[in-house]
Amino acid sequence: MTAAGMALDTAWPWIAGFGALLVLLIVAQIVLTLRQTEALRALTVRQESVEAQAPADATRTAEVQEAMAVQQRRLEEALESLRQARDKATRADRASEAKSAFLTMMSHELRTPLSAIIGFAEMIEQQAMGPVGNTKYRDYATDIRQSGQHLLGIINDILDLSKVESGRESLQEQDIGAQALFDRVRALLAVRAQEAGVALGFDVPDDLPVIRADKRRLVQILVNLLSNAVKFTPAGGSVTLRCWATPGSGVVFQSIDSGIGIAREDIPLALSVFGQVENDCAQQGTGLGLPLAKALAELHGGTLDLQSELGRGTTVTLRLPAYRIVAPALAMEAPAKDGPDQDAADLRQADLRQTAAG
């Protein structure tokens, strides 16, 4: 073998290995190129998709911004309405305070001269200082006294109502026995019911518990309710005060009459201040009795409800909460600050209010 042949035999493995390596490199380049091409194609497709989606996203963004602007405007309008409502409420509160202050001042200013007018008219009527001569003057004195009592009753109710509405009225609470309460109410209303020809009854259980309340105000509520019932019940009719107490219902008083009644749609008017329901009754009130009774009931934490129907009478329900019931073991009526003199004063005050209501 020649030297060239030997050299070729020796170099051939190296040539073969280099060729194989070259083939591998070529194959790897081809694979890499294919992958890059695929990635570029995918990137192109994505770019085209993004470009196609861009107008839709822009439209959606504009819609969202417009909706947010609308909501912002609505919020600003709501805030402005709230500010206006707050300003109106503030002005209304100030007006209410001014009204209450004015009524309080005027009531005090008017009560003093009216009391003098009533007192002097009563002296003339009773001829306390000797005969007045012509009996006509006594009749005039009676008219003056009754008119003065009517005005004084209205003024007292306005003053009471304004004090309650302004939050300046406070309760003088004490333990009240049922017998003492209903005896007082009966004494204040018996003559008026008799003169009207109306039967006045009391449906009260013997075991009614002691009640914790403002005695004067509670009597005032019941007298207002019952005197209203008597006023709007024709002669021969009946008025009944019913009462019961349970832990579930609290203390419940009901004034039930067989009078002319009120149309259902007029009930809110009857409970409003100065609200007067049109009817055929010759006697018309001032529209203060029921609202005042309702305000005093709420001051006790209770409620006042009126149910009525034309020609079928009226039922007014006063509910005091169960915490107003005094446990029998703890029941002890507070010492009475009102002796006979106070009883007479209460009778006189009730007469003034009843005259005003009439």
C-alpha positions as YAML, in Angstrom:
chain: A
units: angstrom
residues:
- id: 1
  name: MET
  ca: [0.00, 0.00, 0.00]
- id: 2
  name: THR
  ca: [1.30, 3.35, -0.92]
- id: 3
  name: ALA
  ca: [1.87, 6.16, 1.53]
- id: 4
  name: ALA
  ca: [-1.08, 8.11, 0.15]
- id: 5
  name: GLY
  ca: [-3.42, 5.20, 0.61]
- id: 6
  name: MET
  ca: [-2.28, 4.76, 4.18]
- id: 7
  name: ALA
  ca: [-2.86, 8.42, 4.89]
- id: 8
  name: LEU
  ca: [-6.35, 8.26, 3.40]
- id: 9
  name: ASP
  ca: [-7.21, 5.24, 5.51]
- id: 10
  name: THR
  ca: [-6.03, 7.11, 8.54]
- id: 11
  name: ALA
  ca: [-7.94, 10.37, 7.73]
- id: 12
  name: TRP
  ca: [-11.20, 8.75, 6.65]
- id: 13
  name: PRO
  ca: [-12.71, 8.37, 10.15]
- id: 14
  name: TRP
  ca: [-12.04, 12.03, 10.77]
- id: 15
  name: ILE
  ca: [-13.68, 13.03, 7.51]
- id: 16
  name: ALA
  ca: [-16.69, 10.84, 8.25]
- id: 17
  name: GLY
  ca: [-17.07, 12.33, 11.76]
- id: 18
  name: PHE
  ca: [-16.80, 15.86, 10.41]
- id: 19
  name: GLY
  ca: [-19.45, 15.10, 7.81]
- id: 20
  name: ALA
  ca: [-21.81, 13.72, 10.39]
- id: 21
  name: LEU
  ca: [-21.28, 16.80, 12.54]
- id: 22
  name: LEU
  ca: [-21.93, 19.00, 9.56]
- id: 23
  name: VAL
  ca: [-25.17, 17.16, 8.80]
- id: 24
  name: LEU
  ca: [-26.28, 17.54, 12.43]
- id: 25
  name: LEU
  ca: [-25.56, 21.25, 12.34]
- id: 26
  name: ILE
  ca: [-27.52, 21.64, 9.13]
- id: 27
  name: VAL
  ca: [-30.48, 19.70, 10.58]
- id: 28
  name: ALA
  ca: [-30.37, 21.80, 13.79]
- id: 29
  name: GLN
  ca: [-30.33, 25.00, 11.75]
- id: 30
  name: ILE
  ca: [-33.31, 23.82, 9.75]
- id: 31
  name: VAL
  ca: [-35.26, 22.94, 12.94]
- id: 32
  name: LEU
  ca: [-34.37, 26.28, 14.57]
- id: 33
  name: THR
  ca: [-35.41, 28.13, 11.43]
- id: 34
  name: LEU
  ca: [-38.75, 26.30, 11.37]
- id: 35
  name: ARG
  ca: [-39.39, 27.13, 15.03]
- id: 36
  name: GLN
  ca: [-38.52, 30.79, 14.55]
- id: 37
  name: THR
  ca: [-40.81, 30.91, 11.54]
- id: 38
  name: GLU
  ca: [-43.65, 29.36, 13.58]
- id: 39
  name: ALA
  ca: [-43.08, 31.80, 16.45]
- id: 40
  name: LEU
  ca: [-43.00, 34.73, 14.03]
- id: 41
  name: ARG
  ca: [-46.22, 33.52, 12.43]
- id: 42
  name: ALA
  ca: [-47.89, 33.21, 15.87]
- id: 43
  name: LEU
  ca: [-46.64, 36.67, 16.85]
- id: 44
  name: THR
  ca: [-48.01, 38.07, 13.59]
- id: 45
  name: VAL
  ca: [-51.40, 36.46, 14.19]
- id: 46
  name: ARG
  ca: [-51.49, 37.84, 17.75]
- id: 47
  name: GLN
  ca: [-50.54, 41.29, 16.56]
- id: 48
  name: GLU
  ca: [-53.27, 41.19, 13.96]
- id: 49
  name: SER
  ca: [-55.75, 40.07, 16.64]
- id: 50
  name: VAL
  ca: [-54.69, 42.88, 18.96]
- id: 51
  name: GLU
  ca: [-54.96, 45.40, 16.16]
- id: 52
  name: ALA
  ca: [-58.41, 44.07, 15.26]
- id: 53
  name: GLN
  ca: [-59.50, 44.19, 18.95]
- id: 54
  name: ALA
  ca: [-58.17, 47.70, 19.59]
- id: 55
  name: PRO
  ca: [-61.21, 49.60, 18.16]
- id: 56
  name: ALA
  ca: [-63.62, 47.44, 20.21]
- id: 57
  name: ASP
  ca: [-61.59, 48.03, 23.40]
- id: 58
  name: ALA
  ca: [-61.49, 51.74, 22.69]
- id: 59
  name: THR
  ca: [-65.26, 51.76, 22.20]
- id: 60
  name: ARG
  ca: [-65.76, 49.82, 25.41]
- id: 61
  name: THR
  ca: [-63.46, 52.16, 27.32]
- id: 62
  name: ALA
  ca: [-65.39, 55.17, 26.03]
- id: 63
  name: GLU
  ca: [-68.68, 53.56, 27.11]
- id: 64
  name: VAL
  ca: [-67.29, 52.85, 30.58]
- id: 65
  name: GLN
  ca: [-66.04, 56.41, 30.92]
- id: 66
  name: GLU
  ca: [-69.41, 57.79, 29.83]
- id: 67
  name: ALA
  ca: [-71.25, 55.55, 32.31]
- id: 68
  name: MET
  ca: [-68.90, 56.69, 35.08]
- id: 69
  name: ALA
  ca: [-69.54, 60.32, 34.13]
- id: 70
  name: VAL
  ca: [-73.32, 59.71, 34.30]
- id: 71
  name: GLN
  ca: [-72.98, 58.10, 37.72]
- id: 72
  name: GLN
  ca: [-70.83, 61.01, 38.89]
- id: 73
  name: ARG
  ca: [-73.47, 63.49, 37.75]
- id: 74
  name: ARG
  ca: [-76.19, 61.50, 39.50]
- id: 75
  name: LEU
  ca: [-74.12, 61.39, 42.68]
- id: 76
  name: GLU
  ca: [-73.57, 65.13, 42.56]
- id: 77
  name: GLU
  ca: [-77.31, 65.70, 42.00]
- id: 78
  name: ALA
  ca: [-78.14, 63.41, 44.93]
- id: 79
  name: LEU
  ca: [-75.68, 65.25, 47.17]
- id: 80
  name: GLU
  ca: [-77.17, 68.58, 46.11]
- id: 81
  name: SER
  ca: [-80.69, 67.30, 46.84]
- id: 82
  name: LEU
  ca: [-79.48, 66.08, 50.23]
- id: 83
  name: ARG
  ca: [-77.97, 69.48, 51.00]
- id: 84
  name: GLN
  ca: [-81.19, 71.22, 49.99]
- id: 85
  name: ALA
  ca: [-83.27, 68.83, 52.12]
- id: 86
  name: ARG
  ca: [-80.94, 69.41, 55.08]
- id: 87
  name: ASP
  ca: [-81.25, 73.18, 54.64]
- id: 88
  name: LYS
  ca: [-85.05, 72.90, 54.46]
- id: 89
  name: ALA
  ca: [-85.10, 70.71, 57.58]
- id: 90
  name: THR
  ca: [-82.90, 73.22, 59.41]
- id: 91
  name: ARG
  ca: [-85.17, 76.09, 58.40]
- id: 92
  name: ALA
  ca: [-88.24, 74.05, 59.42]
- id: 93
  name: ASP
  ca: [-86.69, 73.29, 62.82]
- id: 94
  name: ARG
  ca: [-85.91, 76.96, 63.36]
- id: 95
  name: ALA
  ca: [-89.42, 77.93, 62.31]
- id: 96
  name: SER
  ca: [-90.89, 75.32, 64.66]
- id: 97
  name: GLU
  ca: [-88.74, 76.57, 67.53]
- id: 98
  name: ALA
  ca: [-89.78, 80.15, 66.81]
- id: 99
  name: LYS
  ca: [-93.44, 79.10, 66.65]
- id: 100
  name: SER
  ca: [-93.19, 77.24, 69.95]
- id: 101
  name: ALA
  ca: [-91.43, 80.17, 71.62]
- id: 102
  name: PHE
  ca: [-94.06, 82.57, 70.30]
- id: 103
  name: LEU
  ca: [-96.95, 80.37, 71.42]
- id: 104
  name: THR
  ca: [-95.40, 79.91, 74.85]
- id: 105
  name: MET
  ca: [-94.89, 83.64, 75.28]
- id: 106
  name: MET
  ca: [-98.36, 84.52, 74.03]
- id: 107
  name: SER
  ca: [-99.99, 81.82, 76.13]
- id: 108
  name: HIS
  ca: [-98.39, 83.16, 79.29]
- id: 109
  name: GLU
  ca: [-99.24, 86.74, 78.34]
- id: 110
  name: LEU
  ca: [-102.87, 85.88, 77.62]
- id: 111
  name: ARG
  ca: [-103.54, 83.59, 80.55]
- id: 112
  name: THR
  ca: [-103.04, 86.24, 83.22]
- id: 113
  name: PRO
  ca: [-105.64, 88.75, 81.98]
- id: 114
  name: LEU
  ca: [-108.03, 85.97, 81.04]
- id: 115
  name: SER
  ca: [-107.86, 84.52, 84.55]
- id: 116
  name: ALA
  ca: [-108.74, 87.96, 85.90]
- id: 117
  name: ILE
  ca: [-111.64, 88.30, 83.47]
- id: 118
  name: ILE
  ca: [-112.98, 84.87, 84.43]
- id: 119
  name: GLY
  ca: [-112.57, 85.57, 88.14]
- id: 120
  name: PHE
  ca: [-114.38, 88.93, 88.04]
- id: 121
  name: ALA
  ca: [-117.12, 87.55, 85.80]
- id: 122
  name: GLU
  ca: [-117.64, 84.72, 88.27]
- id: 123
  name: MET
  ca: [-117.90, 87.19, 91.15]
- id: 124
  name: ILE
  ca: [-120.55, 89.21, 89.27]
- id: 125
  name: GLU
  ca: [-122.37, 86.00, 88.32]
- id: 126
  name: GLN
  ca: [-122.48, 84.87, 91.96]
- id: 127
  name: GLN
  ca: [-123.18, 88.44, 93.19]
- id: 128
  name: ALA
  ca: [-120.34, 88.07, 95.67]
- id: 129
  name: MET
  ca: [-120.31, 91.80, 96.45]
- id: 130
  name: GLY
  ca: [-124.09, 92.22, 96.56]
- id: 131
  name: PRO
  ca: [-126.99, 92.19, 94.07]
- id: 132
  name: VAL
  ca: [-126.25, 93.45, 90.60]
- id: 133
  name: GLY
  ca: [-129.77, 94.71, 90.04]
- id: 134
  name: ASN
  ca: [-130.89, 93.76, 86.56]
- id: 135
  name: THR
  ca: [-130.65, 89.96, 86.13]
- id: 136
  name: LYS
  ca: [-129.58, 90.51, 82.55]
- id: 137
  name: TYR
  ca: [-126.20, 91.56, 83.89]
- id: 138
  name: ARG
  ca: [-125.84, 88.14, 85.55]
- id: 139
  name: ASP
  ca: [-126.50, 86.50, 82.19]
- id: 140
  name: TYR
  ca: [-123.86, 88.69, 80.59]
- id: 141
  name: ALA
  ca: [-121.42, 87.76, 83.36]
- id: 142
  name: THR
  ca: [-122.13, 84.08, 82.70]
- id: 143
  name: ASP
  ca: [-121.43, 84.58, 78.98]
- id: 144
  name: ILE
  ca: [-118.19, 86.40, 79.81]
- id: 145
  name: ARG
  ca: [-117.07, 83.62, 82.16]
- id: 146
  name: GLN
  ca: [-117.88, 80.83, 79.71]
- id: 147
  name: SER
  ca: [-116.18, 82.63, 76.83]
- id: 148
  name: GLY
  ca: [-113.14, 83.30, 78.98]
- id: 149
  name: GLN
  ca: [-112.99, 79.65, 80.04]
- id: 150
  name: HIS
  ca: [-113.27, 78.61, 76.41]
- id: 151
  name: LEU
  ca: [-110.33, 80.82, 75.43]
- id: 152
  name: LEU
  ca: [-108.29, 79.77, 78.46]
- id: 153
  name: GLY
  ca: [-108.84, 76.10, 77.64]
- id: 154
  name: ILE
  ca: [-107.62, 76.66, 74.08]
- id: 155
  name: ILE
  ca: [-104.58, 78.57, 75.30]
- id: 156
  name: ASN
  ca: [-103.72, 75.84, 77.82]
- id: 157
  name: ASP
  ca: [-103.95, 73.16, 75.14]
- id: 158
  name: ILE
  ca: [-101.79, 75.18, 72.72]
- id: 159
  name: LEU
  ca: [-99.22, 75.73, 75.46]
- id: 160
  name: ASP
  ca: [-99.19, 72.04, 76.40]
- id: 161
  name: LEU
  ca: [-98.88, 70.95, 72.78]
- id: 162
  name: SER
  ca: [-96.09, 73.40, 72.00]
- id: 163
  name: LYS
  ca: [-94.15, 72.27, 75.09]
- id: 164
  name: VAL
  ca: [-94.44, 68.63, 74.10]
- id: 165
  name: GLU
  ca: [-93.49, 69.29, 70.46]
- id: 166
  name: SER
  ca: [-90.45, 71.34, 71.47]
- id: 167
  name: GLY
  ca: [-89.26, 68.66, 73.91]
- id: 168
  name: ARG
  ca: [-89.58, 70.95, 76.92]
- id: 169
  name: GLU
  ca: [-92.29, 68.89, 78.63]
- id: 170
  name: SER
  ca: [-91.10, 66.35, 81.18]
- id: 171
  name: LEU
  ca: [-93.09, 63.72, 83.03]
- id: 172
  name: GLN
  ca: [-93.60, 63.80, 86.78]
- id: 173
  name: GLU
  ca: [-93.92, 60.06, 87.22]
- id: 174
  name: GLN
  ca: [-95.40, 58.25, 90.18]
- id: 175
  name: ASP
  ca: [-97.08, 54.94, 90.94]
- id: 176
  name: ILE
  ca: [-100.80, 55.26, 90.22]
- id: 177
  name: GLY
  ca: [-103.43, 52.94, 91.64]
- id: 178
  name: ALA
  ca: [-106.23, 52.04, 89.25]
- id: 179
  name: GLN
  ca: [-109.00, 52.98, 91.68]
- id: 180
  name: ALA
  ca: [-107.60, 56.47, 92.28]
- id: 181
  name: LEU
  ca: [-107.10, 57.03, 88.55]
- id: 182
  name: PHE
  ca: [-110.61, 56.07, 87.49]
- id: 183
  name: ASP
  ca: [-112.25, 57.83, 90.42]
- id: 184
  name: ARG
  ca: [-110.58, 61.04, 89.28]
- id: 185
  name: VAL
  ca: [-111.64, 60.57, 85.66]
- id: 186
  name: ARG
  ca: [-115.21, 59.71, 86.69]
- id: 187
  name: ALA
  ca: [-115.44, 62.79, 88.89]
- id: 188
  name: LEU
  ca: [-114.25, 65.05, 86.07]
- id: 189
  name: LEU
  ca: [-116.71, 63.71, 83.49]
- id: 190
  name: ALA
  ca: [-119.83, 62.58, 85.35]
- id: 191
  name: VAL
  ca: [-121.64, 65.93, 85.25]
- id: 192
  name: ARG
  ca: [-120.85, 66.56, 81.59]
- id: 193
  name: ALA
  ca: [-122.06, 63.08, 80.57]
- id: 194
  name: GLN
  ca: [-125.24, 63.50, 82.62]
- id: 195
  name: GLU
  ca: [-126.01, 66.88, 81.03]
- id: 196
  name: ALA
  ca: [-125.49, 65.37, 77.55]
- id: 197
  name: GLY
  ca: [-127.78, 62.41, 78.35]
- id: 198
  name: VAL
  ca: [-124.97, 59.94, 77.68]
- id: 199
  name: ALA
  ca: [-124.35, 56.86, 79.84]
- id: 200
  name: LEU
  ca: [-120.75, 56.84, 81.08]
- id: 201
  name: GLY
  ca: [-119.40, 53.41, 82.03]
- id: 202
  name: PHE
  ca: [-116.09, 51.94, 83.23]
- id: 203
  name: ASP
  ca: [-115.11, 48.38, 82.33]
- id: 204
  name: VAL
  ca: [-112.05, 47.88, 84.53]
- id: 205
  name: PRO
  ca: [-110.87, 44.63, 86.16]
- id: 206
  name: ASP
  ca: [-110.42, 44.60, 89.93]
- id: 207
  name: ASP
  ca: [-106.89, 43.23, 89.65]
- id: 208
  name: LEU
  ca: [-105.54, 45.97, 87.39]
- id: 209
  name: PRO
  ca: [-101.91, 46.56, 88.45]
- id: 210
  name: VAL
  ca: [-100.37, 49.81, 89.58]
- id: 211
  name: ILE
  ca: [-99.16, 51.99, 86.69]
- id: 212
  name: ARG
  ca: [-96.01, 54.11, 86.59]
- id: 213
  name: ALA
  ca: [-96.87, 57.36, 84.79]
- id: 214
  name: ASP
  ca: [-97.49, 61.09, 85.12]
- id: 215
  name: LYS
  ca: [-100.85, 61.06, 86.90]
- id: 216
  name: ARG
  ca: [-101.95, 64.53, 85.82]
- id: 217
  name: ARG
  ca: [-101.06, 63.91, 82.18]
- id: 218
  name: LEU
  ca: [-102.64, 60.45, 82.13]
- id: 219
  name: VAL
  ca: [-105.86, 61.86, 83.56]
- id: 220
  name: GLN
  ca: [-105.69, 64.64, 80.97]
- id: 221
  name: ILE
  ca: [-105.40, 62.09, 78.13]
- id: 222
  name: LEU
  ca: [-108.35, 60.05, 79.35]
- id: 223
  name: VAL
  ca: [-110.51, 63.11, 80.01]
- id: 224
  name: ASN
  ca: [-109.77, 64.43, 76.51]
- id: 225
  name: LEU
  ca: [-110.72, 61.11, 74.92]
- id: 226
  name: LEU
  ca: [-113.88, 60.62, 76.94]
- id: 227
  name: SER
  ca: [-115.08, 64.23, 76.69]
- id: 228
  name: ASN
  ca: [-114.66, 64.00, 72.91]
- id: 229
  name: ALA
  ca: [-116.69, 60.79, 72.94]
- id: 230
  name: VAL
  ca: [-119.44, 62.40, 75.02]
- id: 231
  name: LYS
  ca: [-119.52, 65.47, 72.78]
- id: 232
  name: PHE
  ca: [-120.04, 63.44, 69.58]
- id: 233
  name: THR
  ca: [-122.49, 60.91, 71.05]
- id: 234
  name: PRO
  ca: [-126.20, 61.80, 70.81]
- id: 235
  name: ALA
  ca: [-128.39, 61.72, 73.90]
- id: 236
  name: GLY
  ca: [-129.33, 58.16, 74.81]
- id: 237
  name: GLY
  ca: [-125.96, 56.82, 73.63]
- id: 238
  name: SER
  ca: [-123.13, 55.40, 75.69]
- id: 239
  name: VAL
  ca: [-119.44, 55.97, 76.32]
- id: 240
  name: THR
  ca: [-117.32, 53.29, 77.96]
- id: 241
  name: LEU
  ca: [-113.75, 53.34, 79.22]
- id: 242
  name: ARG
  ca: [-112.26, 49.86, 79.06]
- id: 243
  name: CYS
  ca: [-108.86, 48.97, 80.47]
- id: 244
  name: TRP
  ca: [-106.64, 45.91, 80.85]
- id: 245
  name: ALA
  ca: [-102.95, 45.16, 81.36]
- id: 246
  name: THR
  ca: [-100.76, 42.19, 80.41]
- id: 247
  name: PRO
  ca: [-96.99, 41.76, 80.01]
- id: 248
  name: GLY
  ca: [-97.57, 41.23, 76.29]
- id: 249
  name: SER
  ca: [-99.88, 44.13, 75.48]
- id: 250
  name: GLY
  ca: [-98.79, 46.56, 78.19]
- id: 251
  name: VAL
  ca: [-101.47, 48.83, 79.64]
- id: 252
  name: VAL
  ca: [-104.40, 49.38, 77.27]
- id: 253
  name: PHE
  ca: [-107.15, 51.99, 77.63]
- id: 254
  name: GLN
  ca: [-110.05, 52.11, 75.17]
- id: 255
  name: SER
  ca: [-112.64, 54.86, 74.83]
- id: 256
  name: ILE
  ca: [-115.63, 53.27, 73.08]
- id: 257
  name: ASP
  ca: [-118.67, 55.30, 72.10]
- id: 258
  name: SER
  ca: [-121.86, 54.81, 70.09]
- id: 259
  name: GLY
  ca: [-121.64, 58.25, 68.55]
- id: 260
  name: ILE
  ca: [-121.77, 59.64, 65.01]
- id: 261
  name: GLY
  ca: [-118.38, 58.23, 64.05]
- id: 262
  name: ILE
  ca: [-115.77, 59.44, 61.56]
- id: 263
  name: ALA
  ca: [-115.23, 58.40, 57.96]
- id: 264
  name: ARG
  ca: [-112.11, 56.26, 57.59]
- id: 265
  name: GLU
  ca: [-110.45, 58.71, 55.22]
- id: 266
  name: ASP
  ca: [-110.96, 61.55, 57.75]
- id: 267
  name: ILE
  ca: [-109.14, 59.80, 60.62]
- id: 268
  name: PRO
  ca: [-105.70, 61.34, 59.81]
- id: 269
  name: LEU
  ca: [-107.34, 64.77, 59.75]
- id: 270
  name: ALA
  ca: [-108.92, 64.18, 63.17]
- id: 271
  name: LEU
  ca: [-105.48, 63.37, 64.61]
- id: 272
  name: SER
  ca: [-103.80, 66.43, 63.09]
- id: 273
  name: VAL
  ca: [-103.36, 69.72, 64.94]
- id: 274
  name: PHE
  ca: [-106.39, 72.00, 64.39]
- id: 275
  name: GLY
  ca: [-107.91, 69.29, 62.18]
- id: 276
  name: GLN
  ca: [-111.71, 69.43, 62.21]
- id: 277
  name: VAL
  ca: [-113.86, 66.82, 60.52]
- id: 278
  name: GLU
  ca: [-117.01, 68.10, 58.85]
- id: 279
  name: ASN
  ca: [-120.12, 66.59, 60.45]
- id: 280
  name: ASP
  ca: [-123.69, 67.42, 61.41]
- id: 281
  name: CYS
  ca: [-122.85, 67.79, 65.09]
- id: 282
  name: ALA
  ca: [-123.72, 71.21, 66.52]
- id: 283
  name: GLN
  ca: [-120.63, 71.10, 68.74]
- id: 284
  name: GLN
  ca: [-117.26, 71.59, 67.08]
- id: 285
  name: GLY
  ca: [-113.94, 71.38, 68.90]
- id: 286
  name: THR
  ca: [-110.70, 73.22, 68.33]
- id: 287
  name: GLY
  ca: [-108.85, 70.26, 66.82]
- id: 288
  name: LEU
  ca: [-106.40, 70.13, 69.72]
- id: 289
  name: GLY
  ca: [-107.79, 67.41, 72.01]
- id: 290
  name: LEU
  ca: [-106.78, 64.31, 70.06]
- id: 291
  name: PRO
  ca: [-103.38, 65.61, 68.87]
- id: 292
  name: LEU
  ca: [-102.52, 66.61, 72.43]
- id: 293
  name: ALA
  ca: [-103.61, 63.23, 73.78]
- id: 294
  name: LYS
  ca: [-101.51, 61.53, 71.09]
- id: 295
  name: ALA
  ca: [-98.46, 63.67, 71.91]
- id: 296
  name: LEU
  ca: [-98.79, 62.95, 75.65]
- id: 297
  name: ALA
  ca: [-99.20, 59.23, 74.94]
- id: 298
  name: GLU
  ca: [-96.01, 59.22, 72.90]
- id: 299
  name: LEU
  ca: [-94.25, 61.14, 75.68]
- id: 300
  name: HIS
  ca: [-95.05, 58.12, 77.88]
- id: 301
  name: GLY
  ca: [-93.57, 55.80, 75.23]
- id: 302
  name: GLY
  ca: [-97.05, 54.75, 74.14]
- id: 303
  name: THR
  ca: [-99.29, 55.03, 71.10]
- id: 304
  name: LEU
  ca: [-102.76, 56.37, 70.30]
- id: 305
  name: ASP
  ca: [-104.88, 54.72, 67.63]
- id: 306
  name: LEU
  ca: [-108.31, 55.75, 66.35]
- id: 307
  name: GLN
  ca: [-110.76, 53.39, 64.66]
- id: 308
  name: SER
  ca: [-114.13, 54.67, 63.51]
- id: 309
  name: GLU
  ca: [-116.91, 54.37, 60.97]
- id: 310
  name: LEU
  ca: [-119.68, 56.79, 60.13]
- id: 311
  name: GLY
  ca: [-122.83, 56.08, 62.13]
- id: 312
  name: ARG
  ca: [-121.18, 53.26, 64.08]
- id: 313
  name: GLY
  ca: [-119.20, 55.02, 66.77]
- id: 314
  name: THR
  ca: [-115.53, 55.47, 67.52]
- id: 315
  name: THR
  ca: [-112.92, 53.51, 69.44]
- id: 316
  name: VAL
  ca: [-109.73, 55.24, 70.56]
- id: 317
  name: THR
  ca: [-107.02, 52.97, 71.94]
- id: 318
  name: LEU
  ca: [-104.24, 54.22, 74.19]
- id: 319
  name: ARG
  ca: [-101.38, 51.77, 74.72]
- id: 320
  name: LEU
  ca: [-98.67, 52.26, 77.31]
- id: 321
  name: PRO
  ca: [-95.62, 49.97, 77.18]
- id: 322
  name: ALA
  ca: [-95.33, 47.00, 79.53]
- id: 323
  name: TYR
  ca: [-92.54, 48.62, 81.53]
- id: 324
  name: ARG
  ca: [-95.20, 51.02, 82.84]
- id: 325
  name: ILE
  ca: [-96.70, 48.11, 84.82]
- id: 326
  name: VAL
  ca: [-95.46, 48.06, 88.42]
- id: 327
  name: ALA
  ca: [-94.91, 44.62, 89.94]
- id: 328
  name: PRO
  ca: [-97.48, 43.98, 92.70]
- id: 329
  name: ALA
  ca: [-94.74, 43.45, 95.28]
- id: 330
  name: LEU
  ca: [-93.28, 46.87, 94.44]
- id: 331
  name: ALA
  ca: [-96.55, 48.69, 93.94]
- id: 332
  name: MET
  ca: [-96.92, 51.57, 96.30]
- id: 333
  name: GLU
  ca: [-98.64, 54.75, 95.21]
- id: 334
  name: ALA
  ca: [-96.49, 57.80, 95.74]
- id: 335
  name: PRO
  ca: [-97.60, 60.18, 98.47]
- id: 336
  name: ALA
  ca: [-100.17, 62.49, 96.99]
- id: 337
  name: LYS
  ca: [-99.03, 66.05, 96.68]
- id: 338
  name: ASP
  ca: [-102.54, 66.97, 95.69]
- id: 339
  name: GLY
  ca: [-104.95, 67.14, 98.55]
- id: 340
  name: PRO
  ca: [-108.51, 68.42, 98.36]
- id: 341
  name: ASP
  ca: [-107.32, 71.79, 97.08]
- id: 342
  name: GLN
  ca: [-105.55, 70.16, 94.18]
- id: 343
  name: ASP
  ca: [-108.60, 68.00, 93.46]
- id: 344
  name: ALA
  ca: [-110.71, 71.14, 93.19]
- id: 345
  name: ALA
  ca: [-108.10, 72.76, 90.95]
- id: 346
  name: ASP
  ca: [-108.06, 69.70, 88.68]
- id: 347
  name: LEU
  ca: [-111.83, 69.69, 88.50]
- id: 348
  name: ARG
  ca: [-111.80, 73.35, 87.56]
- id: 349
  name: GLN
  ca: [-109.05, 72.79, 84.97]
- id: 350
  name: ALA
  ca: [-110.99, 69.88, 83.44]
- id: 351
  name: ASP
  ca: [-114.08, 72.05, 83.28]
- id: 352
  name: LEU
  ca: [-112.08, 74.69, 81.41]
- id: 353
  name: ARG
  ca: [-110.77, 72.15, 78.93]
- id: 354
  name: GLN
  ca: [-114.20, 70.61, 78.40]
- id: 355
  name: THR
  ca: [-115.69, 74.04, 77.83]
- id: 356
  name: ALA
  ca: [-112.95, 74.74, 75.29]
- id: 357
  name: ALA
  ca: [-113.56, 71.43, 73.56]
- id: 358
  name: GLY
  ca: [-117.27, 72.24, 73.36]
...
